[in-house]
Amino acid sequence: MRSEIMRYALIGCGRISPNHIVAARNNGLELAAICDVVENMMEDKVLKFALPDSVKQYTDYRELLAVEKPDLVAVATESGKHAAIALDCIEAGCHVIIEKPIALSIKDADAIIRASEKKGVKVCACHQNRFNKSVQKIREAVEKKRFGKLLYGTAHVRWARDYAYYARAKWRGTWEQDGGALMNQCIHDIDLLRWMMGDDVTEVVAMTDRLVHEYIEAEDLGIALIRFANGSYGMIEGTTNIYPRNLEETLYIFGEKGTVKAGGEAVNIIEEWRFSDYLDEAETVKREYSELPPNVYGFGHTKLYADVIDAIEKDRTPYVDAYAGKRALELVLGIYQAAKTGERVSFPIDQNSSTLDFAGRFSNWR
């Protein structure tokens, strides 16, 4: 049992914020304050969750940090502000959960890592799908080497995002504050693919395009081929062009002794489970390690928060640390660079890489 309750604050009260509030409550954190530059976004969460008057509201996160002095802060603002806010939280001595992506440049991701290590605080990249029952079962098989030699893996995110989605938040789809389908919608599956296939990437070739969404700056389709250092390969397909609604987020892992598919709307259902060792029965695994969440965000936030709290209390590294966040970011930026140049991009990529490198990429709309 915890000796004292951690004071928690949420910065950013938009689309993903309810998952953070629920996760904080489920883990017994003291919600000290919420913050958003748009006051009615905070009021909406106060009403939705019947937050008491003791939960203070701020439009300036720096004031929140100075007055409330939280132990743990979640940063859930527009992506382009993640790094600056996280660095201020770290400087204030707070542990931080940063919504994906951890940053929009390699420099900023590295700055977060350096600052957190210097201050001795924990930083977690919010890739909550790692905690899906299906994903955990697959990871167990990888760690037990049940696949034998890994051959290749694929990540498919086939979702729909319409004009109304982008109109609700003008930062979406911009190079300065977001990126496109790969950086925003697909980065969770991209994180899983890299993690499962050994993490170390050697090179990428790719194509990206903006086929439908002429009102955004970035891509709505991305396709990439990846070579991993262990000799395996990866394929990524990510889009927000699916008609008329989200279709699937799917992860395949193929090895010489095993084949696995996790599907559903957000890699939450095991659909194929085949191993030469026959250590478990496929239908039992499919039944016991699949779940049906109410939306694409799944149930992972509560488990991710539990892990971060435990990491703070035991002074260990979070299960999804800042380095993991950087690796997912790096792969997306590498794909963007390969698509822009039409050439193979070797890893590690240029440490000056940023989404801003691709401003104007699709300015000649057909």
C-alpha positions as CSV (number, residue, x, y, z in Angstrom):
1,M,0.0,0.0,0.0
2,R,1.2,3.5,-0.8
3,S,2.5,5.5,2.1
4,E,1.1,8.8,0.7
5,I,-1.1,9.8,-2.2
6,M,0.6,11.4,-5.2
7,R,-0.6,14.8,-6.3
8,Y,-1.4,14.7,-10.0
9,A,-2.2,17.4,-12.6
10,L,-3.4,17.2,-16.2
11,I,-2.2,19.7,-18.8
12,G,-4.5,19.6,-21.8
13,C,-8.2,18.8,-21.6
14,G,-8.9,17.8,-25.2
15,R,-10.0,14.5,-26.9
16,I,-7.7,12.1,-25.0
17,S,-8.0,13.8,-21.5
18,P,-10.9,11.6,-20.3
19,N,-8.7,8.6,-20.5
20,H,-6.1,10.3,-18.3
21,I,-8.6,11.4,-15.7
22,V,-10.1,7.9,-15.5
23,A,-6.6,6.3,-15.2
24,A,-5.7,8.8,-12.5
25,R,-8.8,8.0,-10.5
26,N,-8.5,4.3,-11.0
27,N,-5.0,4.4,-9.5
28,G,-5.9,6.6,-6.5
29,L,-4.1,9.7,-7.5
30,E,-5.1,13.0,-6.0
31,L,-6.2,15.2,-8.9
32,A,-4.9,18.5,-7.8
33,A,-5.4,20.6,-11.0
34,I,-6.3,20.7,-14.6
35,C,-5.1,23.1,-17.3
36,D,-6.1,24.2,-20.7
37,V,-5.8,27.5,-22.6
38,V,-9.5,27.1,-23.5
39,E,-11.5,27.4,-20.4
40,N,-14.6,25.6,-21.6
41,M,-12.5,22.5,-22.3
42,M,-11.8,22.4,-18.5
43,E,-15.5,23.1,-17.6
44,D,-16.5,20.2,-19.9
45,K,-14.3,17.8,-17.9
46,V,-15.5,19.3,-14.5
47,L,-19.1,18.5,-15.5
48,K,-18.3,15.1,-17.2
49,F,-16.5,13.8,-14.2
50,A,-18.2,15.8,-11.4
51,L,-14.8,17.1,-10.3
52,P,-14.9,18.8,-6.9
53,D,-13.9,22.4,-6.2
54,S,-10.6,21.2,-4.8
55,V,-9.5,20.5,-8.4
56,K,-8.1,23.9,-9.4
57,Q,-8.3,25.2,-13.0
58,Y,-5.5,27.0,-14.7
59,T,-5.0,28.5,-18.2
60,D,-1.2,28.9,-17.5
61,Y,0.5,25.6,-16.8
62,R,3.6,27.4,-15.4
63,E,1.4,28.9,-12.7
64,L,-0.1,25.4,-12.0
65,L,3.4,24.0,-11.5
66,A,4.5,26.8,-9.2
67,V,1.3,26.8,-7.1
68,E,0.2,23.2,-7.0
69,K,3.6,21.5,-7.0
70,P,2.3,18.1,-8.4
71,D,4.3,14.9,-8.1
72,L,3.1,13.6,-11.4
73,V,1.9,15.5,-14.5
74,A,0.3,14.3,-17.7
75,V,0.9,16.3,-20.8
76,A,-2.0,15.9,-23.3
77,T,-1.8,19.1,-25.3
78,E,-1.3,19.5,-29.1
79,S,1.8,17.5,-30.1
80,G,3.9,20.4,-30.9
81,K,3.8,21.7,-27.4
82,H,4.6,18.3,-25.7
83,A,8.4,18.9,-25.4
84,A,8.4,22.4,-24.1
85,I,5.8,21.7,-21.4
86,A,7.4,18.4,-20.4
87,L,10.8,20.2,-20.0
88,D,9.2,22.8,-17.7
89,C,7.5,20.0,-15.7
90,I,10.9,18.2,-15.4
91,E,12.6,21.4,-14.3
92,A,9.9,21.8,-11.6
93,G,10.8,18.3,-10.3
94,C,7.7,16.5,-11.6
95,H,7.5,13.0,-13.0
96,V,5.8,13.2,-16.5
97,I,3.5,11.1,-18.7
98,I,3.7,12.5,-22.2
99,E,1.0,11.7,-24.7
100,K,2.3,10.4,-28.1
101,P,4.3,11.5,-29.8
102,I,6.9,12.4,-27.1
103,A,8.0,15.4,-29.3
104,L,8.2,16.4,-32.9
105,S,12.0,16.6,-33.3
106,I,14.9,14.3,-32.3
107,K,16.5,17.3,-30.5
108,D,13.5,17.8,-28.3
109,A,13.2,14.1,-27.5
110,D,16.9,14.0,-26.5
111,A,16.5,17.1,-24.4
112,I,13.6,15.4,-22.5
113,I,15.8,12.4,-21.9
114,R,18.8,14.4,-20.7
115,A,16.7,16.7,-18.4
116,S,14.9,13.8,-16.8
117,E,18.1,11.9,-16.1
118,K,19.7,15.0,-14.7
119,K,16.7,15.8,-12.4
120,G,16.1,12.2,-11.4
121,V,12.5,12.1,-12.5
122,K,10.6,9.5,-14.4
123,V,9.3,10.1,-18.0
124,C,6.8,7.8,-19.7
125,A,5.8,8.0,-23.3
126,C,2.1,7.3,-23.5
127,H,2.0,4.3,-25.8
128,Q,-0.7,2.6,-23.9
129,N,-1.4,-0.1,-26.4
130,R,1.6,-1.9,-25.1
131,F,-0.6,-2.9,-22.2
132,N,-3.3,-4.5,-24.3
133,K,-3.9,-8.1,-23.3
134,S,-3.3,-9.1,-26.9
135,V,-0.1,-7.2,-27.1
136,Q,1.2,-8.5,-23.8
137,K,0.6,-12.0,-24.9
138,I,2.5,-11.5,-28.2
139,R,5.4,-9.8,-26.3
140,E,5.6,-12.8,-24.0
141,A,6.0,-15.0,-27.0
142,V,8.7,-12.8,-28.5
143,E,10.6,-12.7,-25.2
144,K,10.4,-16.5,-24.9
145,K,11.6,-16.8,-28.5
146,R,8.6,-18.9,-29.5
147,F,8.8,-17.4,-33.0
148,G,12.3,-18.7,-33.6
149,K,13.9,-16.5,-36.2
150,L,11.8,-13.4,-36.7
151,L,11.1,-12.9,-40.4
152,Y,8.9,-9.9,-40.8
153,G,6.1,-7.9,-39.2
154,T,3.5,-5.6,-40.5
155,A,1.5,-2.8,-39.0
156,H,-1.8,-1.6,-40.6
157,V,-3.8,1.4,-39.4
158,R,-6.9,1.8,-41.6
159,W,-8.9,4.6,-40.0
160,A,-11.2,7.5,-41.0
161,R,-10.8,11.1,-40.1
162,D,-13.1,13.7,-41.7
163,Y,-13.2,17.4,-42.0
164,A,-15.0,17.9,-38.7
165,Y,-12.2,16.1,-36.9
166,Y,-9.6,18.5,-38.2
167,A,-11.9,21.6,-37.9
168,R,-12.3,20.9,-34.1
169,A,-8.6,21.5,-33.5
170,K,-6.7,23.6,-36.1
171,W,-3.4,22.2,-35.0
172,R,-4.2,18.8,-36.4
173,G,-2.5,17.9,-39.6
174,T,0.0,20.7,-39.4
175,W,3.7,20.2,-39.6
176,E,4.4,22.6,-36.8
177,Q,2.0,21.1,-34.2
178,D,1.2,17.5,-35.4
179,G,2.3,15.7,-38.6
180,G,0.0,13.5,-40.6
181,A,-1.6,10.0,-40.3
182,L,1.7,8.3,-39.4
183,M,2.6,10.7,-36.6
184,N,-0.8,11.1,-35.1
185,Q,-3.0,8.1,-35.8
186,C,-0.5,5.4,-36.6
187,I,2.4,5.9,-34.2
188,H,1.0,3.4,-31.6
189,D,1.2,0.5,-34.1
190,I,4.5,1.8,-35.4
191,D,5.8,1.7,-31.8
192,L,4.5,-1.9,-31.4
193,L,6.1,-3.1,-34.6
194,R,9.5,-1.6,-33.8
195,W,9.4,-3.0,-30.3
196,M,8.4,-6.5,-31.3
197,M,10.9,-6.7,-34.1
198,G,13.9,-5.9,-32.0
199,D,13.9,-2.1,-31.9
200,D,17.0,-1.5,-33.9
201,V,16.3,-0.2,-37.4
202,T,19.0,0.0,-40.1
203,E,17.1,1.5,-43.1
204,V,13.7,2.6,-44.4
205,V,12.2,3.2,-47.9
206,A,8.8,4.9,-48.1
207,M,6.1,6.8,-49.9
208,T,3.6,9.3,-48.4
209,D,0.8,11.3,-50.0
210,R,-2.2,13.5,-49.3
211,L,-4.9,12.0,-51.3
212,V,-8.1,13.3,-49.9
213,H,-7.6,15.9,-47.1
214,E,-6.7,19.0,-49.0
215,Y,-7.4,21.1,-45.8
216,I,-4.4,19.7,-43.9
217,E,-0.7,20.1,-44.6
218,A,0.6,16.6,-43.9
219,E,0.0,13.1,-45.3
220,D,-3.2,11.0,-45.1
221,L,-1.4,7.9,-46.4
222,G,2.0,6.4,-45.6
223,I,3.5,3.2,-46.8
224,A,7.0,2.0,-45.7
225,L,9.4,-0.9,-45.8
226,I,11.8,-1.4,-42.9
227,R,15.0,-3.4,-42.4
228,F,15.8,-4.3,-38.8
229,A,19.3,-4.9,-37.5
230,N,18.4,-8.6,-36.6
231,G,17.8,-9.3,-40.3
232,S,14.0,-9.1,-40.1
233,Y,11.8,-6.8,-42.1
234,G,8.7,-4.6,-41.5
235,M,5.9,-3.1,-43.5
236,I,3.8,-0.1,-42.4
237,E,0.6,1.1,-43.9
238,G,-1.2,4.0,-42.3
239,T,-4.1,6.1,-43.6
240,T,-7.0,8.2,-42.5
241,N,-8.8,7.7,-45.8
242,I,-11.0,4.7,-45.0
243,Y,-14.7,5.0,-45.9
244,P,-16.9,5.5,-44.1
245,R,-15.4,4.7,-40.6
246,N,-12.4,3.2,-38.8
247,L,-11.7,-0.3,-40.1
248,E,-8.8,-1.8,-38.2
249,E,-5.5,-1.4,-36.5
250,T,-3.6,-4.7,-37.1
251,L,-0.3,-6.1,-36.2
252,Y,1.2,-9.3,-37.8
253,I,4.3,-11.0,-36.6
254,F,5.8,-13.8,-38.8
255,G,8.6,-16.1,-37.6
256,E,10.0,-19.4,-38.7
257,K,8.1,-21.1,-36.0
258,G,5.2,-18.9,-35.3
259,T,2.5,-16.7,-36.9
260,V,0.4,-14.1,-35.0
261,K,-2.2,-11.5,-35.9
262,A,-3.7,-9.0,-33.5
263,G,-6.5,-7.0,-35.0
264,G,-9.7,-5.3,-34.1
265,E,-10.1,-1.6,-34.2
266,A,-7.0,-1.1,-32.1
267,V,-4.9,-4.3,-31.9
268,N,-7.1,-5.5,-29.1
269,I,-8.2,-8.9,-30.5
270,I,-5.9,-11.9,-31.2
271,E,-7.2,-13.3,-34.5
272,E,-4.4,-15.8,-35.3
273,W,-2.2,-17.8,-33.0
274,R,0.0,-20.5,-34.5
275,F,3.2,-21.9,-33.0
276,S,5.1,-25.0,-33.7
277,D,5.6,-25.7,-30.0
278,Y,1.9,-26.1,-29.3
279,L,2.4,-24.7,-25.7
280,D,-1.1,-23.3,-25.7
281,E,-4.4,-23.8,-27.5
282,A,-5.1,-21.2,-30.1
283,E,-8.8,-20.8,-29.4
284,T,-8.2,-20.4,-25.7
285,V,-5.6,-17.7,-26.3
286,K,-8.0,-15.9,-28.7
287,R,-10.7,-16.0,-26.1
288,E,-8.6,-15.0,-23.0
289,Y,-6.4,-12.4,-24.5
290,S,-8.9,-10.4,-26.6
291,E,-11.0,-7.4,-25.4
292,L,-13.5,-5.0,-26.8
293,P,-12.8,-1.4,-25.6
294,P,-15.3,1.3,-26.3
295,N,-13.0,3.2,-28.6
296,V,-9.5,3.1,-30.2
297,Y,-7.8,4.3,-27.0
298,G,-8.5,1.0,-25.3
299,F,-8.0,0.2,-21.7
300,G,-4.2,0.7,-21.5
301,H,-4.1,4.1,-19.8
302,T,-5.0,2.7,-16.4
303,K,-2.3,0.0,-16.6
304,L,0.2,2.5,-17.9
305,Y,-0.5,4.8,-15.0
306,A,-0.2,1.9,-12.5
307,D,3.2,1.1,-14.0
308,V,4.4,4.7,-13.8
309,I,3.3,5.0,-10.1
310,D,5.1,1.8,-9.3
311,A,8.2,3.0,-11.2
312,I,8.3,6.2,-9.1
313,E,7.8,4.3,-5.8
314,K,10.5,1.7,-6.6
315,D,12.8,4.1,-8.5
316,R,12.9,2.0,-11.6
317,T,12.5,2.7,-15.3
318,P,8.9,2.9,-16.6
319,Y,7.8,0.1,-18.9
320,V,7.4,2.6,-21.7
321,D,10.2,5.2,-21.1
322,A,11.3,8.3,-22.9
323,Y,13.7,6.2,-25.1
324,A,10.8,4.2,-26.4
325,G,9.0,7.4,-27.2
326,K,12.1,8.7,-29.1
327,R,12.4,5.4,-31.1
328,A,8.7,5.6,-32.3
329,L,9.3,9.3,-33.2
330,E,12.5,8.5,-35.0
331,L,10.9,5.8,-37.2
332,V,8.1,8.2,-38.3
333,L,10.6,11.0,-39.1
334,G,12.8,8.5,-41.0
335,I,9.7,7.4,-43.1
336,Y,9.0,11.1,-43.8
337,Q,12.5,11.7,-44.9
338,A,12.6,8.6,-47.1
339,A,9.3,9.6,-48.8
340,K,10.5,13.1,-49.4
341,T,13.8,12.2,-50.9
342,G,12.7,9.0,-52.7
343,E,15.9,7.3,-51.3
344,R,16.8,4.8,-48.6
345,V,17.3,6.4,-45.2
346,S,19.8,4.9,-42.8
347,F,19.4,4.8,-39.1
348,P,20.1,6.5,-36.7
349,I,18.6,9.4,-38.7
350,D,19.9,13.0,-38.6
351,Q,19.7,14.3,-35.1
352,N,18.4,17.6,-36.4
353,S,15.3,15.9,-37.9
354,S,11.9,17.5,-37.2
355,T,8.4,17.5,-38.7
356,L,9.2,21.1,-39.8
357,D,11.6,19.6,-42.4
358,F,8.6,18.6,-44.4
359,A,6.7,22.0,-44.5
360,G,5.3,22.5,-47.9
361,R,5.6,18.8,-48.8
362,F,2.1,18.7,-50.4
363,S,1.7,22.3,-51.3
364,N,1.0,21.4,-54.9
365,W,-2.4,19.9,-54.4
366,R,-3.5,18.1,-57.5
